[in-house]
Amino acid sequence: MTKPKRPRDPNQLAKLIVDLATGDAVEEDPDAGKNPHAVALGKLGGSKGGKTAASRMTAQQRKARAKKAAAKRWGKSEH
């Protein structure tokens, strides 16, 4: 889930903050229109997925996965 984009221009950002404070503008809820139970289940599963996967791997498997992720992140191919 991503946050709504804020203006990069400091003047536009200041105007947005003033509009939000005075009630002239309203921030949209990113979870609006979604089933709250599904949102809660998604957050629950996402928060434990990596920890559970890592606890089932050996140190060598974790190291291999970390190397692969770093290579993807930095655009380098694996050896």
Distance bins in CASP14 RR format, pairs under 12 A and 6 or more apart:
PFRMAT RR
TARGET T0000
AUTHOR 0000-0000-0000
RMODE 2
METHOD distances of the structure
MODEL  1
1 29 0 0 0 0 0 1 0 0 0 0 0
1 30 1 0 1 0 0 0 0 0 0 0 0
1 31 1 0 0 1 0 0 0 0 0 0 0
1 32 0 0 0 0 0 1 0 0 0 0 0
1 34 0 0 0 0 1 0 0 0 0 0 0
1 39 0 0 0 0 1 0 0 0 0 0 0
1 42 0 0 0 0 0 1 0 0 0 0 0
1 43 0 0 0 0 1 0 0 0 0 0 0
1 46 0 0 0 0 0 1 0 0 0 0 0
2 30 1 0 0 1 0 0 0 0 0 0 0
3 27 0 0 0 0 1 0 0 0 0 0 0
3 28 0 0 0 0 0 1 0 0 0 0 0
3 29 0 0 0 0 0 1 0 0 0 0 0
3 30 1 0 0 1 0 0 0 0 0 0 0
4 16 0 0 0 0 0 1 0 0 0 0 0
4 20 0 0 0 0 0 1 0 0 0 0 0
4 25 0 0 0 0 0 1 0 0 0 0 0
4 26 0 0 0 0 0 1 0 0 0 0 0
4 27 1 0 0 1 0 0 0 0 0 0 0
4 28 1 0 0 1 0 0 0 0 0 0 0
4 29 0 0 0 0 0 1 0 0 0 0 0
4 30 1 0 0 1 0 0 0 0 0 0 0
4 32 0 0 0 0 0 1 0 0 0 0 0
5 12 0 0 0 0 0 1 0 0 0 0 0
5 13 0 0 0 0 0 1 0 0 0 0 0
5 16 0 0 0 0 0 1 0 0 0 0 0
5 27 0 0 0 0 0 1 0 0 0 0 0
5 28 0 0 0 0 0 1 0 0 0 0 0
6 12 0 0 0 0 1 0 0 0 0 0 0
6 13 1 0 1 0 0 0 0 0 0 0 0
6 14 0 0 0 0 0 1 0 0 0 0 0
6 15 0 0 0 0 0 1 0 0 0 0 0
6 16 1 0 0 1 0 0 0 0 0 0 0
6 17 0 0 0 0 1 0 0 0 0 0 0
6 20 0 0 0 0 0 1 0 0 0 0 0
6 25 0 0 0 0 0 1 0 0 0 0 0
6 27 0 0 0 0 0 1 0 0 0 0 0
7 13 1 0 1 0 0 0 0 0 0 0 0
7 14 0 0 0 0 1 0 0 0 0 0 0
7 15 0 0 0 0 1 0 0 0 0 0 0
7 16 1 0 0 1 0 0 0 0 0 0 0
7 17 0 0 0 0 1 0 0 0 0 0 0
7 19 0 0 0 0 0 1 0 0 0 0 0
7 25 0 0 0 0 0 1 0 0 0 0 0
8 16 0 0 0 0 0 1 0 0 0 0 0
9 15 0 0 0 0 1 0 0 0 0 0 0
9 16 0 0 0 0 1 0 0 0 0 0 0
10 16 0 0 0 0 0 1 0 0 0 0 0
10 17 0 0 0 0 0 1 0 0 0 0 0
11 17 0 0 0 0 0 1 0 0 0 0 0
11 18 0 0 0 0 0 1 0 0 0 0 0
12 18 0 0 0 0 0 1 0 0 0 0 0
12 19 0 0 0 0 0 1 0 0 0 0 0
12 25 0 0 0 0 0 1 0 0 0 0 0
13 19 0 0 0 0 0 1 0 0 0 0 0
13 20 0 0 0 0 0 1 0 0 0 0 0
14 20 0 0 0 0 0 1 0 0 0 0 0
14 21 0 0 0 0 0 1 0 0 0 0 0
15 21 0 0 0 0 0 1 0 0 0 0 0
15 22 0 0 0 0 0 1 0 0 0 0 0
15 24 0 0 0 0 1 0 0 0 0 0 0
15 25 0 0 0 0 1 0 0 0 0 0 0
16 22 0 0 0 0 0 1 0 0 0 0 0
16 23 0 0 0 0 0 1 0 0 0 0 0
16 24 0 0 0 0 1 0 0 0 0 0 0
16 25 1 0 0 1 0 0 0 0 0 0 0
16 26 0 0 0 0 0 1 0 0 0 0 0
16 27 0 0 0 0 1 0 0 0 0 0 0
17 23 0 0 0 0 0 1 0 0 0 0 0
17 24 0 0 0 0 0 1 0 0 0 0 0
17 25 0 0 0 0 1 0 0 0 0 0 0
17 27 0 0 0 0 0 1 0 0 0 0 0
18 24 1 0 0 1 0 0 0 0 0 0 0
18 25 0 0 0 0 1 0 0 0 0 0 0
19 25 1 1 0 0 0 0 0 0 0 0 0
19 26 0 0 0 0 1 0 0 0 0 0 0
19 27 0 0 0 0 0 1 0 0 0 0 0
20 26 1 0 0 1 0 0 0 0 0 0 0
20 27 1 0 0 1 0 0 0 0 0 0 0
20 28 0 0 0 0 0 1 0 0 0 0 0
21 27 0 0 0 0 0 1 0 0 0 0 0
26 32 0 0 0 0 0 1 0 0 0 0 0
29 36 0 0 0 0 0 1 0 0 0 0 0
29 39 0 0 0 0 0 1 0 0 0 0 0
30 39 0 0 0 0 1 0 0 0 0 0 0
31 37 0 0 0 0 0 1 0 0 0 0 0
31 38 0 0 0 0 1 0 0 0 0 0 0
31 39 1 0 1 0 0 0 0 0 0 0 0
31 40 0 0 0 0 1 0 0 0 0 0 0
31 42 0 0 0 0 0 1 0 0 0 0 0
31 43 0 0 0 0 0 1 0 0 0 0 0
32 39 0 0 0 0 0 1 0 0 0 0 0
33 39 0 0 0 0 1 0 0 0 0 0 0
34 40 0 0 0 0 0 1 0 0 0 0 0
34 41 0 0 0 0 0 1 0 0 0 0 0
34 42 0 0 0 0 0 1 0 0 0 0 0
34 43 0 0 0 0 0 1 0 0 0 0 0
35 41 0 0 0 0 1 0 0 0 0 0 0
35 42 0 0 0 0 0 1 0 0 0 0 0
36 42 0 0 0 0 0 1 0 0 0 0 0
36 43 0 0 0 0 0 1 0 0 0 0 0
37 43 0 0 0 0 0 1 0 0 0 0 0
37 44 0 0 0 0 0 1 0 0 0 0 0
38 44 0 0 0 0 0 1 0 0 0 0 0
38 45 0 0 0 0 0 1 0 0 0 0 0
39 45 0 0 0 0 0 1 0 0 0 0 0
39 46 0 0 0 0 0 1 0 0 0 0 0
40 46 0 0 0 0 0 1 0 0 0 0 0
40 47 0 0 0 0 0 1 0 0 0 0 0
41 47 0 0 0 0 0 1 0 0 0 0 0
41 48 0 0 0 0 0 1 0 0 0 0 0
42 48 0 0 0 0 0 1 0 0 0 0 0
42 49 0 0 0 0 0 1 0 0 0 0 0
43 49 0 0 0 0 0 1 0 0 0 0 0
44 52 0 0 0 0 0 1 0 0 0 0 0
45 51 0 0 0 0 0 1 0 0 0 0 0
45 52 0 0 0 0 1 0 0 0 0 0 0
45 53 0 0 0 0 0 1 0 0 0 0 0
46 52 0 0 0 0 1 0 0 0 0 0 0
46 53 0 0 0 0 0 1 0 0 0 0 0
48 54 0 0 0 0 0 1 0 0 0 0 0
48 55 0 0 0 0 1 0 0 0 0 0 0
49 55 0 0 0 0 1 0 0 0 0 0 0
49 56 0 0 0 0 0 1 0 0 0 0 0
50 56 0 0 0 0 1 0 0 0 0 0 0
50 57 0 0 0 0 1 0 0 0 0 0 0
50 62 0 0 0 0 0 1 0 0 0 0 0
50 65 0 0 0 0 0 1 0 0 0 0 0
50 69 0 0 0 0 0 1 0 0 0 0 0
51 57 0 0 0 0 0 1 0 0 0 0 0
51 62 0 0 0 0 0 1 0 0 0 0 0
53 61 0 0 0 0 1 0 0 0 0 0 0
53 62 0 0 0 0 1 0 0 0 0 0 0
53 65 0 0 0 0 1 0 0 0 0 0 0
54 61 0 0 0 0 1 0 0 0 0 0 0
54 62 1 0 1 0 0 0 0 0 0 0 0
54 63 0 0 0 0 0 1 0 0 0 0 0
54 65 0 0 0 0 1 0 0 0 0 0 0
54 66 0 0 0 0 1 0 0 0 0 0 0
54 69 0 0 0 0 0 1 0 0 0 0 0
55 61 0 0 0 0 0 1 0 0 0 0 0
55 62 0 0 0 0 1 0 0 0 0 0 0
56 62 0 0 0 0 1 0 0 0 0 0 0
56 65 0 0 0 0 0 1 0 0 0 0 0
57 63 0 0 0 0 1 0 0 0 0 0 0
57 64 0 0 0 0 1 0 0 0 0 0 0
57 65 1 0 0 1 0 0 0 0 0 0 0
57 66 0 0 0 0 0 1 0 0 0 0 0
58 64 0 0 0 0 1 0 0 0 0 0 0
58 65 0 0 0 0 0 1 0 0 0 0 0
59 65 0 0 0 0 0 1 0 0 0 0 0
59 66 0 0 0 0 0 1 0 0 0 0 0
60 66 0 0 0 0 0 1 0 0 0 0 0
60 67 0 0 0 0 0 1 0 0 0 0 0
61 67 0 0 0 0 0 1 0 0 0 0 0
61 68 0 0 0 0 0 1 0 0 0 0 0
62 68 0 0 0 0 0 1 0 0 0 0 0
62 69 0 0 0 0 0 1 0 0 0 0 0
63 69 0 0 0 0 0 1 0 0 0 0 0
63 70 0 0 0 0 0 1 0 0 0 0 0
64 70 0 0 0 0 0 1 0 0 0 0 0
64 71 0 0 0 0 0 1 0 0 0 0 0
64 78 0 0 0 0 1 0 0 0 0 0 0
64 79 0 0 0 0 0 1 0 0 0 0 0
65 71 0 0 0 0 0 1 0 0 0 0 0
65 72 0 0 0 0 0 1 0 0 0 0 0
65 78 0 0 0 0 0 1 0 0 0 0 0
66 72 0 0 0 0 0 1 0 0 0 0 0
66 73 0 0 0 0 0 1 0 0 0 0 0
66 78 0 0 0 0 0 1 0 0 0 0 0
67 73 0 0 0 0 0 1 0 0 0 0 0
67 74 0 0 0 0 0 1 0 0 0 0 0
67 76 0 0 0 0 1 0 0 0 0 0 0
67 77 0 0 0 0 0 1 0 0 0 0 0
67 78 1 0 0 1 0 0 0 0 0 0 0
67 79 0 0 0 0 1 0 0 0 0 0 0
68 74 0 0 0 0 0 1 0 0 0 0 0
68 75 0 0 0 0 0 1 0 0 0 0 0
68 76 0 0 0 0 0 1 0 0 0 0 0
68 77 0 0 0 0 0 1 0 0 0 0 0
68 78 1 0 0 1 0 0 0 0 0 0 0
68 79 0 0 0 0 0 1 0 0 0 0 0
69 75 0 0 0 0 0 1 0 0 0 0 0
69 76 0 0 0 0 0 1 0 0 0 0 0
69 78 0 0 0 0 0 1 0 0 0 0 0
70 76 1 0 0 1 0 0 0 0 0 0 0
70 77 0 0 0 0 0 1 0 0 0 0 0
70 78 0 0 0 0 1 0 0 0 0 0 0
71 77 1 0 0 1 0 0 0 0 0 0 0
71 78 1 0 1 0 0 0 0 0 0 0 0
71 79 0 0 0 0 1 0 0 0 0 0 0
72 78 0 0 0 0 1 0 0 0 0 0 0
END
